[in-house]
Amino acid sequence: MKKINIAIDGPAGAGKSTVARLLASRLGYVYIDTGAMYRALAWKALQRKVDPKNGPALLSLLKEIEIRLLPTERGNQVFVNDTDVTTDIRSNEVTAIVSKISQHQEVRTSMVERQQQLARHKGTVLDGRDIGTAVLPEAELKIFLLATVEERAKRRHEENCQKGIPSDYASILEDIKQRDELDTTRTFSPLVKAKDAIEMDTTNMSIAEVVERMYELAMERI
Ligand code: C5P
């Protein structure tokens, strides 16, 4: 069967990573969480005390490190060189600066190259903010996931509670609003729906329904 690339974009908390992982597993494809790559750089920047506003310093830091994404049943296991940072990149400290780090053009150019390399053999599902527009403009299937900001915050809060992570709905809502603002207004590759992307509002859809719809769309193209 022909292999395709699938781009899934959308704002924070729209459920991209969950549905992208499940879709990839159903198709036997590789799932690549591009947000985890920006988070890995943010984690390293915090460790080295690099200013999130300093694009050139962030780029040299990025060039020094190898970011590896290993597929697992629960998503990507993330390594910076030999350190497993899978849990640490989800910390509040990383979340607070990641959208500042992802603003810089030099950082984005280098990340996009890495992501294109990972997708070069096709048979991949990438999720992020600029996959359909910048990373894989030729992707055979592009999905733009939406949900209201309140629904996205509620989902993130419930997910944290299930995982036993201390969680506060009001601060999650605030964080998501701030990241939406930074991600949609940045100068380089802002979060925007690609012209040929299919929009899906998941506010009233279950995860299974979203995955099923995406699977149907993928099968039409394979
Ligand atoms: O997907 P996730 O919420 O983990 O992404 C964290 C941050 O990384 C986003 O808020 C955004 O600033 C940045 N990002 C990006 N481009 C991508 C993926 C993530 O700018 N393709």
Boltz pocket constraint, residues with backbone or C-beta under 6 A from the ligand:
constraints:
  - pocket:
      binder: B
      contacts: [[A, 12], [A, 13], [A, 34], [A, 35], [A, 36], [A, 38], [A, 39], [A, 98], [A, 99], [A, 100], [A, 102], [A, 127], [A, 128], [A, 129], [A, 130], [A, 131], [A, 179], [A, 183], [A, 189]]
      max_distance: 6.0
